[in-house]
Amino acid sequence: MMEILFNGSTVSLTSLEQLKEALNGFDAVPEFELWIAIESGPMLCMLRNAQNAWLMYQKNEDDSVRSVGKYLGEEVGKFRLANGQVDEYPLSWCIDVEQCYQAITYFYVNLGKAPAWLDWE
């Protein structure tokens, strides 16, 4: 079993179908912070602000953060965290919202592996 933390609320998952249903529901929310994690292991975080989505991966809490994309300029997007804090990240780090959902599904199905098709920095 894996859990998702969506805007500060826990969603327990016991099947791929439940994950897909949850992602469909989350998609209706234009701004959110989502974490999916293996207990004491890898974690994936998605921040969304409308069409901008940023993805982060860590092997464990002590691991350095890996994000998608390269820093390619000064343009930033604002992302609201579950606690209300607003962070800014380069828009060049953003990927398509649907790609984020695919990465989350891959992470779930492969028990915490980072999606290899993404360019992790």
Order of alpha helices (4+ residues) and beta strands (2+ residues): beta-beta-alpha-beta-beta-beta-beta-beta-beta-alpha
